[in-house]
């Protein structure tokens, strides 16, 4: 009953000062919309990066490793990988799917050019996610099931000057240190997907084995894909898996948040032979580009702080003005029996209502603007594509994010009114009633 | 005789910077239940201060104020507010209505604060009272849409809606023309007699004294005398205060 009365007074006070309410609600709506867009951009970049990274070079959690024939020569190889897969299956109940891929580094030589590239060996029939993400310019993905075939990206096509059907030669050192070559046929050309597609090609996993002269029970790494709700827990899951593998008898490398190719020199310097497994997360494998996310999140946080400071100042000023204008009313309400809490609530409700109106409008505006930007498919410059792993900006607009942003700004506006409302509630009825102004 | 209000040796000082200004000096006053008491005096004599102390919206610098058997100096802020809500009705010189609420909502306000009646009961009581003060047809109007007399009627209805034992009216006719003022006083008097509600009202208008059961004359923060309405009217004029 009292709640409805306070709410009624608050609502009508806002309505009575419609001009002031309009300007402040517009400012709150603007801040909310901006917050939503910034969060959507950050989440969009993050999602794009995760999707691209987890398609091209990593799972959410990976079991890779190194096999050294002598203490100075070795390669990114997991031996007896099926046993490892079995262990992973038992240790990671959060897993949604799993694939294994060959890994390596080789020189690709065509008739008219050459380039160095990371070689990833895949079993195309077991890679449904890969099909969803890769956008083909020409050729067929299915042909990658045949041995000695290759998928390249557009930017490599420029360097190698090849097209579908052309032959190239892969040249690499085997794990024993011997040079080896293998001929492949280009069967598919895909659109670039950022930095990692500049330096990576895909071949059947048998081709990587043939190139590095590996046995059929070897692979480069096992990529584990988690159910979406467990993705934020990758670090803990990786740590647990590391422990489990050790318990089962494998030698496991210490956690090192770097991609596997940055560990070659360290591993080569170490004095050991045989197999060591390395458990990494997707963040480790693309750590050289995740700084963009950190920068984006930092920038969002700074902007957000400034915007919130503006909202707080605006709300507090408005509340001070409202209290000054309504001091006599406060005195009267106190005189006729309204407790201090009632006065406090009355002003808090006013701010809460203002916040809800502003953030509701802002959330709708932000969502609309975000959807329009997504529909416009805005292309980004090449330099940005490298880090974005996409040729266009994609905002991730989720209902939960919209609600959270609106609630957060509403909470801020309500809290900003707390001190002025408290001061209003503390006014002595007699002094408030004798106030003019 | 039961006293609804007892003021005993009360002083009230205001600090204006370094200067202490006495508003009331050693005032003692008993008001019986059902009285229609006028506090008379020129501007600055302490009428409003005395009403504020009796109305528990201000605290005395010295002395005691007892309202409905409760010594106000011993009550906490919450209890004082409760006492105001349940025992006292206020009528202000400037009406002091909540501008954003309708007439009905303004009058209903104290009942909502009391949380004692259902919505239906509240509406019934408010409409009956609006009928009584003659402004029922304006129940949906905002205060800004009413004349001064109509606003004061709303204020009277608001003061009486909780059926308080005591109504304090600070210069209730000061902002009204003489005809409207007379009507308001007639209404207050009628309600005093029918509801046996005690009324204490301040005024510096000698014409108003005729309505009072007694007139307490204040000057320079002190009670000069307490006389019947007839005596006050006969004597005429307001006390001028102490000679300099």
Interface residues (C-beta under 8 A of the other chain):
Chain A: X1 X2 X5 X8 X9 X12 X13 X15 X16 X328 X329 X331 X332 X333 X334 X335 X336 X337 X338 X339 X340 X342 X428 X429 X430 X433
Chain B: X52 X55 X57 X58 X77 X78 X81 X82 X84 X85 X86 X89 X90 X92 X96 X97 X98 X99 X100 X101 X105 X109 X110 X112 X113 X114 X115 X119 X158
